[in-house]
Amino acid sequence: MKWVEITVHTTEEAVEMVSNFFHELGAGGVTIEESGTLNKPRDTSLGQWYETPLNDIPEGEAVLQGYFLEGTDIDEVLAELKRRVAELPDYQIDIGQPEYSVRVVDEQDWANSWKQYFKPLRVTDRLTIKPTWEPYEPSEGEIILELDPGMAFGTGTHATTSLCLKTLEQVIRPGDHVIDVGTGSGILAIAAAKLGAGHVLALDLDPVAVSSATENVRLNGLDDAVTVRHSDLLQALKDSGEGEGVGVKMPVQVVVANILAEIILLFIDDVAQVLPSGGKYIVSGIITAKEAVIEEALKAAGFEIESKHTDSDWVVFVAVKK
């Protein structure tokens, strides 16, 4: 089978939105490669350290590819993609000087070629993300997160995901019940379970994400510790109230969400409903330009900001329900 590959060279700040545009325009898969450079200030407040860079993409830049079935009106897709990207500066998102290219590729080429860039990555002193196809010998006490993200999901190297992983390591306590909203590949749910959570409910509205997360949970041997559901938080809350099995007991101790700021704003009150007083909400996927808006919304919903950390213009909050 042939696919048409649209490549966009833009900034790391624009990655989440451009990836979302690809999906909305009908892409059958999206790959993302970001700068691996160490030549920038890094947040080490949580004890993290950083691996040797794996590519030569300039600092702060990223390359995304979206894959469309041959026969798609690519001229129309490309024109709409360019239009949407050009509007991002109106929302304080830096897009740099975007460059676009198009080519036709074989399915086997795009389905597997990206894997050569995904190597084991030590995110913290304890947590390491390991692609399922790579051999790796863990050190004593090292927690391995086996991951096959599939074509539509990240490898955990994006600043928002790594911030969440580092924060989960600090927040999770043995026996905690956790909800991961917008689970994607399931990496945060898997990390929470391996860090000692009693049970994790992983939610996503994308059936491809649900399939990917379910498979990654299985690969990590966590079928009994993580429940993956095709649902949003409000529906999961309703299901639990009606006695349906969601795996966790409400209220849960921790909710984590690594999704776009605009989506986060839609369900902050729902998060408050599933947390007890003192419960913690780890929220990321937020560019610094949206930081004040999210902080204000969290406080309006009855949360106090316990801490926040930034990396590459992205921020993660730990908010505590009053």
C-alpha positions, 0 to 999 in steps of 0.5 A: 500500500502507498501513503502520501507523507506530508512533512512539516519542519516547525518548532517544539512549541507547535508540536502538539497542535500540528499533530492534532491538525494532522489527525483532524485532517485524516492522517493514518499516522503521525511521527514526531522527532524533536531536538535531542540537544543538551545545549539548553537549560534543563529543569533538574529540580526533580533529580532528572538527568539527560541522555546523549542527543540522538539527532541533529535537529536544531535546538527548539525545532521539530519535524512531524510527518503525517501519512495519508492514504494514496488518493487523498486530495493532498493539495486540499489537505496541505492548504488547510494544514498551512492555513491552520498552522499560520493561525497559531501565532494568534494563540501565542504559539511560536511556529518558527519558519515552517517548511513543508514537503510531500512525497509518496512512500510504501507503508512498510517504510513509514511504519517501521523506519522511525523505530531506529530513532527510539532508544532506551531513555533514562527519564529519572534515576528510577524510570527508564522508557524502553522500546519493546524491540530494544535489548536493555539491561536495567540497573538495580532498582531501575523501573522499566517502562516497556513501550510500543507507542504505535504510529499515532503516539509519542515515545515519552521524550516530549517535554510534557510527558517527561515532566509528567513522569518525573512528577508522578515519581514524586507524587504517587504513594503506595496504594494510591488509586489514579486516573490518567485522562487522555492516556495515549500510549498508556505510558503515564498509567503504566508508570503510575502502576509501576511506582506503586499505585493500587490501581490505575484507570486509563481513559481516552476517547480515541479508539486507536489510543485505547488499543495502543494503551491496552497492548502496552499495559499487557506488554508490561504485565499490568493487566490486573493493575491498569484498566483501560477504557474508551471514555472521558472522565465524566462518563467514568465518574457516572459509570462508577456511580452506577456500579460499573467496573472502572477498576479504581475506587472513587474518590481517587488520590491522583488524577493526571492529564497530559493534553492540550490546555484548551481541553484541560479547561473543559473538565477541571470541575470533573476532576474536582469531583473525583478527588477528595480533599488533599487529592492531587491533580497533575496537569501538563500539556500546557505551553507557558503562554497558557500557564496563567489561564490554567492556574486561574481555572484551577484555583477557581475550581477549588485547587491550590497550586502545590508546585509547578515545573517547566521544560522547553516552554512547557509547564506541569502543575501539581494542584491540590484540592482544598 
